[in-house]
Every structure is written in structure tokens, then in C-alpha cells.
Amino acid sequence: MEARAIDGLLIDVEGVLQIDGRPIPGAAEALQALAEAGLPYVLLTNTTIRTRRQLGGLLRRLGFPVNDEQIITAAAATADYVRRQYPGESCYLLVEGDLSEEFAGIPLTEGHDARVVVIGGAGDCFTYSRINHVFR
């Protein structure tokens, strides 16, 4: 089998770079080596409670050489999907934390006029009352 050149890397965040806000030893240095070698990378995470800006800030405080544009979160991917598939439609967010900046440009609503409902990492806000509200 012939070795192929690597065009870039997709790297998970939780458990690969950090665990519960603590960096994994050597991970920041590994990303720095990738950057110095000119090998592009994107960080992926399924977190639904932080925006790219919030996660980027955390990672930079931990010493990781990353900018927010290199991060793809579940919330950011969902917002991109809603923008493409339901342009201009009102959206109800049933999520933990404030992810509204990821949904910039999408009309957000708390009312019954929502055409799109996003549920993710709802935590304590995931109640019968709120679910009932969403489905009315």
C-alpha cells in the first residue's frame, strides 16, 4: 500500500485535546506542530452547550493554537443546516445555555409560531411544560 499525502485533519475536542476543561498533556504541542508544518486542521465536537467562540476561548486559555473558525460544533452545524434548509423560517431553541449567536440571522421565537424546533443538550430546561409548548 502506497502512503498518501494528508490534506488536513479533523480532530475531536473532548477526550482528545482536553477533558472537563483540563488539557491532555502534549495535545497543545501537537496542534502547534501541525500548524508549524502547515497541515490544516479543524476541531469537531458534539457539545451543545458552548458556542464556537466560547469553546475557542477555553481552548486558547488552555494553550491551544486555534481560532474560532477552526471549530465545528453541533450547534454551529445545526444552525448552518437550518439556514440552508429553512431560510427565513422562525426557530425555537430548546437548548441549555445561550447559543443564539450561532443562530444569527435566523428568526428566533419563544412562541407557537416556530416552524423549526431545535432540541439539544436541553438539561434542566428539558421539561414536560417546554416540550408540550414546542409541540403545540
N, CA, C and O atoms as a GROMACS GRO file, in nm:
protein
  544
    1MET      N    1   0.084  -0.117   0.000
    1MET     CA    2   0.000   0.000   0.000
    1MET      C    3   0.089   0.124   0.000
    1MET      O    4   0.182   0.135   0.079
    2GLU      N    5   0.059   0.215  -0.088
    2GLU     CA    6   0.137   0.337  -0.100
    2GLU      C    7   0.086   0.443  -0.003
    2GLU      O    8  -0.034   0.460   0.014
    3ALA      N    9   0.178   0.514   0.061
    3ALA     CA   10   0.141   0.621   0.153
    3ALA      C   11   0.083   0.738   0.074
    3ALA      O   12   0.132   0.772  -0.034
    4ARG      N   13  -0.021   0.798   0.128
    4ARG     CA   14  -0.083   0.914   0.064
    4ARG      C   15  -0.054   1.039   0.146
    4ARG      O   16  -0.038   1.032   0.267
    5ALA      N   17  -0.046   1.150   0.078
    5ALA     CA   18  -0.027   1.278   0.147
    5ALA      C   19  -0.154   1.311   0.224
    5ALA      O   20  -0.265   1.281   0.180
    6ILE      N   21  -0.137   1.374   0.338
    6ILE     CA   22  -0.251   1.415   0.419
    6ILE      C   23  -0.285   1.559   0.384
    6ILE      O   24  -0.199   1.647   0.387
    7ASP      N   25  -0.411   1.582   0.350
    7ASP     CA   26  -0.456   1.716   0.314
    7ASP      C   27  -0.498   1.798   0.436
    7ASP      O   28  -0.494   1.921   0.432
    8GLY      N   29  -0.537   1.732   0.542
    8GLY     CA   30  -0.582   1.800   0.662
    8GLY      C   31  -0.635   1.700   0.762
    8GLY      O   32  -0.648   1.581   0.732
    9LEU      N   33  -0.665   1.750   0.881
    9LEU     CA   34  -0.712   1.662   0.988
    9LEU      C   35  -0.841   1.714   1.049
    9LEU      O   36  -0.862   1.835   1.060
   10LEU      N   37  -0.928   1.622   1.088
   10LEU     CA   38  -1.046   1.650   1.169
   10LEU      C   39  -1.016   1.593   1.307
   10LEU      O   40  -0.991   1.474   1.321
   11ILE      N   41  -1.018   1.678   1.408
   11ILE     CA   42  -0.977   1.637   1.542
   11ILE      C   43  -1.090   1.663   1.642
   11ILE      O   44  -1.142   1.774   1.648
   12ASP      N   45  -1.126   1.562   1.718
   12ASP     CA   46  -1.226   1.578   1.823
   12ASP      C   47  -1.165   1.659   1.937
   12ASP      O   48  -1.043   1.661   1.954
   13VAL      N   49  -1.250   1.723   2.015
   13VAL     CA   50  -1.202   1.807   2.125
   13VAL      C   51  -1.204   1.732   2.257
   13VAL      O   52  -1.099   1.710   2.319
   14GLU      N   53  -1.322   1.692   2.301
   14GLU     CA   54  -1.337   1.628   2.432
   14GLU      C   55  -1.276   1.488   2.430
   14GLU      O   56  -1.315   1.403   2.351
   15GLY      N   57  -1.180   1.468   2.519
   15GLY     CA   58  -1.115   1.338   2.529
   15GLY      C   59  -0.994   1.324   2.439
   15GLY      O   60  -0.918   1.228   2.452
   16VAL      N   61  -0.975   1.417   2.348
   16VAL     CA   62  -0.859   1.414   2.259
   16VAL      C   63  -0.766   1.531   2.290
   16VAL      O   64  -0.644   1.513   2.301
   17LEU      N   65  -0.822   1.651   2.305
   17LEU     CA   66  -0.743   1.769   2.339
   17LEU      C   67  -0.756   1.807   2.486
   17LEU      O   68  -0.659   1.849   2.550
   18GLN      N   69  -0.876   1.790   2.540
   18GLN     CA   70  -0.900   1.827   2.679
   18GLN      C   71  -1.009   1.738   2.738
   18GLN      O   72  -1.090   1.680   2.666
   19ILE      N   73  -1.009   1.730   2.870
   19ILE     CA   74  -1.114   1.658   2.942
   19ILE      C   75  -1.163   1.750   3.053
   19ILE      O   76  -1.087   1.788   3.141
   20ASP      N   77  -1.290   1.784   3.047
   20ASP     CA   78  -1.351   1.869   3.151
   20ASP      C   79  -1.271   1.995   3.180
   20ASP      O   80  -1.252   2.032   3.296
   21GLY      N   81  -1.223   2.060   3.075
   21GLY     CA   82  -1.151   2.186   3.093
   21GLY      C   83  -1.005   2.172   3.130
   21GLY      O   84  -0.940   2.271   3.163
   22ARG      N   85  -0.952   2.052   3.126
   22ARG     CA   86  -0.810   2.030   3.154
   22ARG      C   87  -0.743   1.975   3.028
   22ARG      O   88  -0.791   1.878   2.970
   23PRO      N   89  -0.632   2.037   2.986
   23PRO     CA   90  -0.567   1.990   2.864
   23PRO      C   91  -0.503   1.853   2.882
   23PRO      O   92  -0.451   1.821   2.988
   24ILE      N   93  -0.509   1.774   2.778
   24ILE     CA   94  -0.440   1.646   2.778
   24ILE      C   95  -0.292   1.675   2.749
   24ILE      O   96  -0.261   1.746   2.653
   25PRO      N   97  -0.202   1.622   2.830
   25PRO     CA   98  -0.060   1.651   2.812
   25PRO      C   99  -0.013   1.624   2.669
   25PRO      O  100  -0.037   1.517   2.613
   26GLY      N  101   0.055   1.723   2.613
   26GLY     CA  102   0.111   1.711   2.479
   26GLY      C  103   0.017   1.750   2.367
   26GLY      O  104   0.060   1.764   2.252
   27ALA      N  105  -0.111   1.767   2.396
   27ALA     CA  106  -0.208   1.796   2.290
   27ALA      C  107  -0.186   1.935   2.229
   27ALA      O  108  -0.191   1.950   2.107
   28ALA      N  109  -0.162   2.035   2.311
   28ALA     CA  110  -0.139   2.170   2.259
   28ALA      C  111  -0.013   2.173   2.173
   28ALA      O  112  -0.009   2.237   2.068
   29GLU      N  113   0.089   2.103   2.218
   29GLU     CA  114   0.214   2.097   2.141
   29GLU      C  115   0.194   2.025   2.008
   29GLU      O  116   0.254   2.061   1.907
   30ALA      N  117   0.109   1.923   2.009
   30ALA     CA  118   0.080   1.851   1.884
   30ALA      C  119   0.010   1.943   1.784
   30ALA      O  120   0.044   1.942   1.665
   31LEU      N  121  -0.088   2.022   1.830
   31LEU     CA  122  -0.154   2.116   1.739
   31LEU      C  123  -0.057   2.222   1.690
   31LEU      O  124  -0.062   2.262   1.573
   32GLN      N  125   0.032   2.268   1.777
   32GLN     CA  126   0.132   2.366   1.736
   32GLN      C  127   0.223   2.307   1.628
   32GLN      O  128   0.257   2.376   1.533
   33ALA      N  129   0.261   2.182   1.643
   33ALA     CA  130   0.346   2.116   1.542
   33ALA      C  131   0.272   2.105   1.409
   33ALA      O  132   0.332   2.124   1.303
   34LEU      N  133   0.142   2.076   1.413
   34LEU     CA  134   0.063   2.072   1.289
   34LEU      C  135   0.062   2.208   1.223
   34LEU      O  136   0.080   2.220   1.101
   35ALA      N  137   0.040   2.313   1.303
   35ALA     CA  138   0.036   2.449   1.248
   35ALA      C  139   0.170   2.486   1.187
   35ALA      O  140   0.176   2.542   1.078
   36GLU      N  141   0.278   2.454   1.256
   36GLU     CA  142   0.412   2.486   1.205
   36GLU      C  143   0.444   2.409   1.078
   36GLU      O  144   0.520   2.457   0.994
   37ALA      N  145   0.388   2.289   1.064
   37ALA     CA  146   0.411   2.208   0.944
   37ALA      C  147   0.318   2.249   0.830
   37ALA      O  148   0.329   2.197   0.719
   38GLY      N  149   0.228   2.344   0.858
   38GLY     CA  150   0.136   2.390   0.754
   38GLY      C  151   0.024   2.290   0.724
   38GLY      O  152  -0.038   2.298   0.619
   39LEU      N  153  -0.001   2.198   0.815
   39LEU     CA  154  -0.106   2.099   0.796
   39LEU      C  155  -0.235   2.152   0.857
   39LEU      O  156  -0.244   2.167   0.979
   40PRO      N  157  -0.334   2.180   0.775
   40PRO     CA  158  -0.459   2.236   0.828
   40PRO      C  159  -0.536   2.135   0.911
   40PRO      O  160  -0.532   2.014   0.887
   41TYR      N  161  -0.607   2.188   1.010
   41TYR     CA  162  -0.692   2.102   1.093
   41TYR      C  163  -0.818   2.178   1.133
   41TYR      O  164  -0.820   2.301   1.141
   42VAL      N  165  -0.921   2.100   1.158
   42VAL     CA  166  -1.048   2.153   1.208
   42VAL      C  167  -1.082   2.072   1.332
   42VAL      O  168  -1.063   1.951   1.336
   43LEU      N  169  -1.134   2.141   1.432
   43LEU     CA  170  -1.174   2.074   1.555
   43LEU      C  171  -1.324   2.050   1.553
   43LEU      O  172  -1.402   2.139   1.520
   44LEU      N  173  -1.363   1.928   1.588
   44LEU     CA  174  -1.504   1.890   1.590
   44LEU      C  175  -1.545   1.856   1.732
   44LEU      O  176  -1.466   1.803   1.810
   45THR      N  177  -1.669   1.888   1.765
   45THR     CA  178  -1.722   1.850   1.895
   45THR      C  179  -1.873   1.839   1.887
   45THR      O  180  -1.938   1.911   1.811
   46ASN      N  181  -1.927   1.749   1.965
   46ASN     CA  182  -2.073   1.736   1.967
   46ASN      C  183  -2.134   1.816   2.082
   46ASN      O  184  -2.251   1.796   2.114
   47THR      N  185  -2.058   1.904   2.142
   47THR     CA  186  -2.112   1.985   2.251
   47THR      C  187  -2.229   2.070   2.201
   47THR      O  188  -2.226   2.125   2.092
   48THR      N  189  -2.330   2.078   2.284
   48THR     CA  190  -2.446   2.160   2.250
   48THR      C  191  -2.464   2.273   2.350
   48THR      O  192  -2.566   2.342   2.347
   49ILE      N  193  -2.367   2.294   2.438
   49ILE     CA  194  -2.383   2.397   2.539
   49ILE      C  195  -2.285   2.514   2.523
   49ILE      O  196  -2.293   2.611   2.598
   50ARG      N  197  -2.194   2.505   2.427
   50ARG     CA  198  -2.098   2.614   2.404
   50ARG      C  199  -2.099   2.655   2.257
   50ARG      O  200  -2.117   2.573   2.168
   51THR      N  201  -2.080   2.784   2.236
   51THR     CA  202  -2.063   2.834   2.100
   51THR      C  203  -1.918   2.811   2.058
   51THR      O  204  -1.833   2.775   2.140
   52ARG      N  205  -1.891   2.831   1.930
   52ARG     CA  206  -1.753   2.821   1.882
   52ARG      C  207  -1.665   2.923   1.953
   52ARG      O  208  -1.551   2.893   1.988
   53ARG      N  209  -1.718   3.044   1.973
   53ARG     CA  210  -1.641   3.149   2.040
   53ARG      C  211  -1.608   3.108   2.184
   53ARG      O  212  -1.495   3.126   2.230
   54GLN      N  213  -1.707   3.053   2.255
   54GLN     CA  214  -1.684   3.010   2.393
   54GLN      C  215  -1.582   2.897   2.400
   54GLN      O  216  -1.491   2.899   2.483
   55LEU      N  217  -1.597   2.799   2.313
   55LEU     CA  218  -1.504   2.686   2.312
   55LEU      C  219  -1.365   2.731   2.268
   55LEU      O  220  -1.264   2.687   2.324
   56GLY      N  221  -1.359   2.818   2.168
   56GLY     CA  222  -1.230   2.871   2.124
   56GLY      C  223  -1.159   2.944   2.237
   56GLY      O  224  -1.038   2.929   2.254
   57GLY      N  225  -1.233   3.024   2.313
   57GLY     CA  226  -1.175   3.095   2.427
   57GLY      C  227  -1.118   2.999   2.530
   57GLY      O  228  -1.008   3.019   2.581
   58LEU      N  229  -1.194   2.894   2.561
   58LEU     CA  230  -1.147   2.793   2.656
   58LEU      C  231  -1.019   2.728   2.605
   58LEU      O  232  -0.921   2.716   2.679
   59LEU      N  233  -1.020   2.686   2.480
   59LEU     CA  234  -0.902   2.617   2.425
   59LEU      C  235  -0.780   2.708   2.422
   59LEU      O  236  -0.669   2.664   2.450
   60ARG      N  237  -0.800   2.835   2.387
   60ARG     CA  238  -0.686   2.928   2.386
   60ARG      C  239  -0.632   2.948   2.528
   60ARG      O  240  -0.511   2.956   2.548
   61ARG      N  241  -0.721   2.957   2.628
   61ARG     CA  242  -0.675   2.970   2.768
   61ARG      C  243  -0.595   2.847   2.810
   61ARG      O  244  -0.506   2.856   2.895
   62LEU      N  245  -0.626   2.732   2.751
   62LEU     CA  246  -0.553   2.609   2.782
   62LEU      C  247  -0.424   2.596   2.701
   62LEU      O  248  -0.349   2.500   2.718
   63GLY      N  249  -0.398   2.694   2.613
   63GLY     CA  250  -0.273   2.695   2.537
   63GLY      C  251  -0.281   2.638   2.397
   63GLY      O  252  -0.177   2.616   2.334
   64PHE      N  253  -0.402   2.615   2.346
   64PHE     CA  254  -0.416   2.559   2.212
   64PHE      C  255  -0.414   2.669   2.106
   64PHE      O  256  -0.482   2.771   2.122
   65PRO      N  257  -0.336   2.650   1.999
   65PRO     CA  258  -0.330   2.748   1.891
   65PRO      C  259  -0.449   2.729   1.796
   65PRO      O  260  -0.437   2.660   1.695
   66VAL      N  261  -0.561   2.789   1.828
   66VAL     CA  262  -0.682   2.767   1.749
   66VAL      C  263  -0.761   2.897   1.739
   66VAL      O  264  -0.762   2.978   1.832
   67ASN      N  265  -0.826   2.916   1.625
   67ASN     CA  266  -0.919   3.028   1.614
   67ASN      C  267  -1.060   2.972   1.600
   67ASN      O  268  -1.079   2.855   1.566
   68ASP      N  269  -1.158   3.055   1.626
   68ASP     CA  270  -1.297   3.010   1.629
   68ASP      C  271  -1.342   2.948   1.497
   68ASP      O  272  -1.426   2.858   1.496
   69GLU      N  273  -1.288   2.995   1.386
   69GLU     CA  274  -1.327   2.945   1.255
   69GLU      C  275  -1.280   2.802   1.231
   69GLU      O  276  -1.327   2.736   1.138
   70GLN      N  277  -1.189   2.753   1.314
   70GLN     CA  278  -1.140   2.616   1.302
   70GLN      C  279  -1.224   2.517   1.383
   70GLN      O  280  -1.192   2.399   1.389
   71ILE      N  281  -1.332   2.565   1.445
   71ILE     CA  282  -1.413   2.481   1.533
   71ILE      C  283  -1.550   2.458   1.470
   71ILE      O  284  -1.615   2.552   1.425
   72ILE      N  285  -1.592   2.333   1.469
   72ILE     CA  286  -1.727   2.299   1.425
   72ILE      C  287  -1.797   2.232   1.542
   72ILE      O  288  -1.755   2.126   1.589
   73THR      N  289  -1.905   2.295   1.590
   73THR     CA  290  -1.983   2.238   1.699
   73THR      C  291  -2.115   2.185   1.644
   73THR      O  292  -2.153   2.218   1.531
   74ALA      N  293  -2.182   2.104   1.723
   74ALA     CA  294  -2.314   2.055   1.683
   74ALA      C  295  -2.410   2.172   1.661
   74ALA      O  296  -2.490   2.171   1.567
   75ALA      N  297  -2.402   2.272   1.748
   75ALA     CA  298  -2.490   2.389   1.734
   75ALA      C  299  -2.462   2.466   1.605
   75ALA      O  300  -2.554   2.506   1.535
   76ALA      N  301  -2.334   2.486   1.574
   76ALA     CA  302  -2.299   2.559   1.452
   76ALA      C  303  -2.343   2.483   1.328
   76ALA      O  304  -2.395   2.542   1.233
   77ALA      N  305  -2.323   2.352   1.328
   77ALA     CA  306  -2.366   2.270   1.214
   77ALA      C  307  -2.518   2.272   1.200
   77ALA      O  308  -2.570   2.278   1.088
   78THR      N  309  -2.588   2.267   1.313
   78THR     CA  310  -2.734   2.271   1.309
   78THR      C  311  -2.783   2.405   1.256
   78THR      O  312  -2.874   2.410   1.174
   79ALA      N  313  -2.722   2.513   1.302
   79ALA     CA  314  -2.761   2.646   1.254
   79ALA      C  315  -2.737   2.658   1.104
   79ALA      O  316  -2.822   2.713   1.033
   80ASP      N  317  -2.625   2.608   1.055
   80ASP     CA  318  -2.599   2.611   0.911
   80ASP      C  319  -2.705   2.532   0.835
   80ASP      O  320  -2.752   2.575   0.729
   81TYR      N  321  -2.744   2.418   0.889
   81TYR     CA  322  -2.847   2.335   0.827
   81TYR      C  323  -2.980   2.410   0.822
   81TYR      O  324  -3.047   2.412   0.719
   82VAL      N  325  -3.018   2.471   0.933
   82VAL     CA  326  -3.144   2.546   0.938
   82VAL      C  327  -3.141   2.660   0.837
   82VAL      O  328  -3.240   2.683   0.767
   83ARG      N  329  -3.030   2.732   0.829
   83ARG     CA  330  -3.019   2.843   0.732
   83ARG      C  331  -3.038   2.794   0.588
   83ARG      O  332  -3.105   2.860   0.509
   84ARG      N  333  -2.980   2.679   0.556
   84ARG     CA  334  -2.989   2.627   0.418
   84ARG      C  335  -3.125   2.565   0.387
   84ARG      O  336  -3.181   2.588   0.280
   85GLN      N  337  -3.176   2.486   0.480
   85GLN     CA  338  -3.298   2.410   0.453
   85GLN      C  339  -3.427   2.485   0.484
   85GLN      O  340  -3.531   2.455   0.426
   86TYR      N  341  -3.421   2.582   0.575
   86TYR     CA  342  -3.541   2.654   0.618
   86TYR      C  343  -3.514   2.805   0.620
   86TYR      O  344  -3.534   2.869   0.724
   87PRO      N  345  -3.470   2.861   0.509
   87PRO     CA  346  -3.434   3.003   0.508
   87PRO      C  347  -3.553   3.092   0.548
   87PRO      O  348  -3.663   3.080   0.494
   88GLY      N  349  -3.527   3.182   0.643
   88GLY     CA  350  -3.628   3.277   0.686
   88GLY      C  351  -3.733   3.223   0.781
   88GLY      O  352  -3.817   3.298   0.829
   89GLU      N  353  -3.730   3.091   0.808
   89GLU     CA  354  -3.831   3.032   0.897
   89GLU      C  355  -3.796   3.061   1.043
   89GLU      O  356  -3.679   3.066   1.080
   90SER      N  357  -3.900   3.080   1.126
   90SER     CA  358  -3.877   3.105   1.268
   90SER      C  359  -3.836   2.976   1.338
   90SER      O  360  -3.881   2.867   1.302
   91CYS      N  361  -3.749   2.990   1.437
   91CYS     CA  362  -3.688   2.875   1.504
   91CYS      C  363  -3.699   2.889   1.655
   91CYS      O  364  -3.672   2.996   1.711
   92TYR      N  365  -3.739   2.782   1.720
   92TYR     CA  366  -3.746   2.774   1.866
   92TYR      C  367  -3.628   2.690   1.913
   92TYR      O  368  -3.612   2.576   1.869
   93LEU      N  369  -3.546   2.745   2.002
   93LEU     CA  370  -3.430   2.673   2.054
   93LEU      C  371  -3.462   2.618   2.192
   93LEU      O  372  -3.484   2.694   2.286
   94LEU      N  373  -3.463   2.488   2.205
   94LEU     CA  374  -3.476   2.424   2.336
   94LEU      C  375  -3.340   2.364   2.367
   94LEU      O  376  -3.315   2.245   2.345
   95VAL      N  377  -3.253   2.450   2.418
   95VAL     CA  378  -3.114   2.412   2.442
   95VAL      C  379  -3.070   2.469   2.577
   95VAL      O  380  -3.131   2.561   2.631
   96GLU      N  381  -2.964   2.412   2.630
   96GLU     CA  382  -2.905   2.462   2.753
   96GLU      C  383  -2.802   2.568   2.715
   96GLU      O  384  -2.722   2.546   2.624
   97GLY      N  385  -2.803   2.680   2.783
   97GLY     CA  386  -2.708   2.786   2.754
   97GLY      C  387  -2.758   2.876   2.643
   97GLY      O  388  -2.863   2.852   2.583
   98ASP      N  389  -2.682   2.981   2.617
   98ASP     CA  390  -2.719   3.077   2.514
   98ASP      C  391  -2.640   3.050   2.387
   98ASP      O  392  -2.522   3.085   2.377
   99LEU      N  393  -2.706   2.987   2.292
   99LEU     CA  394  -2.642   2.956   2.164
   99LEU      C  395  -2.691   3.049   2.054
   99LEU      O  396  -2.668   3.023   1.936
  100SER      N  397  -2.758   3.156   2.092
  100SER     CA  398  -2.821   3.243   1.992
  100SER      C  399  -2.721   3.300   1.892
  100SER      O  400  -2.757   3.322   1.777
  101GLU      N  401  -2.596   3.324   1.933
  101GLU     CA  402  -2.500   3.380   1.837
  101GLU      C  403  -2.472   3.284   1.722
  101GLU      O  404  -2.444   3.327   1.610
  102GLU      N  405  -2.480   3.153   1.748
  102GLU     CA  406  -2.461   3.056   1.640
  102GLU      C  407  -2.578   3.062   1.541
  102GLU      O  408  -2.563   3.028   1.424
  103PHE      N  409  -2.693   3.106   1.589
  103PHE     CA  410  -2.814   3.112   1.507
  103PHE      C  411  -2.840   3.253   1.455
  103PHE      O  412  -2.953   3.286   1.420
  104ALA      N  413  -2.737   3.336   1.450
  104ALA     CA  414  -2.751   3.472   1.400
  104ALA      C  415  -2.810   3.470   1.259
  104ALA      O  416  -2.769   3.391   1.175
  105GLY      N  417  -2.905   3.559   1.236
  105GLY     CA  418  -2.970   3.567   1.105
  105GLY      C  419  -3.091   3.477   1.092
  105GLY      O  420  -3.165   3.486   0.994
  106ILE      N  421  -3.112   3.391   1.189
  106ILE     CA  422  -3.230   3.303   1.190
  106ILE      C  423  -3.330   3.365   1.287
  106ILE      O  424  -3.294   3.392   1.402
  107PRO      N  425  -3.453   3.389   1.244
  107PRO     CA  426  -3.551   3.447   1.337
  107PRO      C  427  -3.582   3.349   1.451
  107PRO      O  428  -3.637   3.241   1.428
  108LEU      N  429  -3.545   3.387   1.572
  108LEU     CA  430  -3.570   3.302   1.688
  108LEU      C  431  -3.700   3.344   1.755
  108LEU      O  432  -3.733   3.462   1.760
  109THR      N  433  -3.773   3.247   1.807
  109THR     CA  434  -3.901   3.275   1.871
  109THR      C  435  -3.919   3.186   1.993
  109THR      O  436  -3.861   3.078   2.002
  110GLU      N  437  -3.997   3.233   2.086
  110GLU     CA  438  -4.038   3.153   2.202
  110GLU      C  439  -4.184   3.115   2.188
  110GLU      O  440  -4.240   3.046   2.274
  111GLY      N  441  -4.246   3.160   2.080
  111GLY     CA  442  -4.389   3.141   2.064
  111GLY      C  443  -4.426   3.017   1.986
  111GLY      O  444  -4.341   2.936   1.949
  112HIS      N  445  -4.555   3.006   1.962
  112HIS     CA  446  -4.609   2.891   1.889
  112HIS      C  447  -4.593   2.906   1.738
  112HIS      O  448  -4.635   2.819   1.661
  113ASP      N  449  -4.532   3.015   1.695
  113ASP     CA  450  -4.517   3.039   1.551
  113ASP      C  451  -4.391   2.974   1.494
  113ASP      O  452  -4.360   2.994   1.376
  114ALA      N  453  -4.318   2.900   1.575
  114ALA     CA  454  -4.194   2.837   1.527
  114ALA      C  455  -4.224   2.735   1.418
  114ALA      O  456  -4.312   2.651   1.432
  115ARG      N  457  -4.148   2.745   1.310
  115ARG     CA  458  -4.159   2.648   1.201
  115ARG      C  459  -4.052   2.540   1.214
  115ARG      O  460  -4.062   2.432   1.156
  116VAL      N  461  -3.948   2.571   1.292
  116VAL     CA  462  -3.836   2.480   1.315
  116VAL      C  463  -3.810   2.474   1.466
  116VAL      O  464  -3.810   2.578   1.532
  117VAL      N  465  -3.789   2.355   1.518
  117VAL     CA  466  -3.757   2.338   1.660
  117VAL      C  467  -3.622   2.267   1.669
  117VAL      O  468  -3.602   2.163   1.606
  118VAL      N  469  -3.531   2.323   1.747
  118VAL     CA  470  -3.400   2.262   1.769
  118VAL      C  471  -3.393   2.221   1.916
  118VAL      O  472  -3.406   2.305   2.005
  119ILE      N  473  -3.371   2.093   1.940
  119ILE     CA  474  -3.357   2.040   2.076
  119ILE      C  475  -3.217   1.982   2.088
  119ILE      O  476  -3.176   1.899   2.007
  120GLY      N  477  -3.145   2.026   2.190
  120GLY     CA  478  -3.012   1.972   2.209
  120GLY      C  479  -2.956   2.007   2.344
  120GLY      O  480  -2.960   2.123   2.385
  121GLY      N  481  -2.903   1.909   2.414
  121GLY     CA  482  -2.841   1.934   2.543
  121GLY      C  483  -2.928   2.018   2.633
  121GLY      O  484  -2.880   2.108   2.702
  122ALA      N  485  -3.057   1.988   2.634
  122ALA     CA  486  -3.153   2.075   2.700
  122ALA      C  487  -3.139   2.078   2.852
  122ALA      O  488  -3.187   2.172   2.915
  123GLY      N  489  -3.077   1.979   2.911
  123GLY     CA  490  -3.052   1.980   3.055
  123GLY      C  491  -3.176   2.010   3.136
  123GLY      O  492  -3.282   1.951   3.114
  124ASP      N  493  -3.162   2.102   3.232
  124ASP     CA  494  -3.272   2.136   3.322
  124ASP      C  495  -3.389   2.203   3.251
  124ASP      O  496  -3.501   2.203   3.303
  125CYS      N  497  -3.366   2.260   3.134
  125CYS     CA  498  -3.477   2.326   3.064
  125CYS      C  499  -3.561   2.227   2.984
  125CYS      O  500  -3.661   2.266   2.923
  126PHE      N  501  -3.524   2.102   2.984
  126PHE     CA  502  -3.597   1.998   2.912
  126PHE      C  503  -3.707   1.946   3.004
  126PHE      O  504  -3.690   1.843   3.071
  127THR      N  505  -3.819   2.016   3.007
  127THR     CA  506  -3.929   1.982   3.096
  127THR      C  507  -4.053   1.946   3.015
  127THR      O  508  -4.061   1.976   2.896
  128TYR      N  509  -4.147   1.882   3.082
  128TYR     CA  510  -4.274   1.848   3.016
  128TYR      C  511  -4.340   1.975   2.963
  128TYR      O  512  -4.390   1.977   2.850
  129SER      N  513  -4.341   2.078   3.043
  129SER     CA  514  -4.405   2.204   3.003
  129SER      C  515  -4.342   2.260   2.875
  129SER      O  516  -4.414   2.302   2.785
  130ARG      N  517  -4.210   2.261   2.867
  130ARG     CA  518  -4.143   2.315   2.748
  130ARG      C  519  -4.164   2.225   2.627
  130ARG      O  520  -4.184   2.275   2.516
  131ILE      N  521  -4.158   2.094   2.646
  131ILE     CA  522  -4.182   2.002   2.535
  131ILE      C  523  -4.326   2.018   2.486
  131ILE      O  524  -4.351   2.020   2.366
  132ASN      N  525  -4.418   2.028   2.578
  132ASN     CA  526  -4.559   2.049   2.542
  132ASN      C  527  -4.574   2.179   2.462
  132ASN      O  528  -4.647   2.183   2.362
  133HIS      N  529  -4.505   2.283   2.505
  133HIS     CA  530  -4.508   2.412   2.435
  133HIS      C  531  -4.455   2.397   2.292
  133HIS      O  532  -4.513   2.450   2.198
  134VAL      N  533  -4.345   2.323   2.277
  134VAL     CA  534  -4.283   2.304   2.146
  134VAL      C  535  -4.377   2.235   2.048
  134VAL      O  536  -4.382   2.271   1.931
  135PHE      N  537  -4.450   2.137   2.096
  135PHE     CA  538  -4.532   2.058   2.005
  135PHE      C  539  -4.674   2.110   1.987
  135PHE      O  540  -4.757   2.041   1.927
  136ARG      N  541  -4.703   2.227   2.036
  136ARG     CA  542  -4.837   2.286   2.016
  136ARG      C  543  -4.838   2.376   1.895
  136ARG      O  544  -4.942   2.434   1.863
   0.00000   0.00000   0.00000
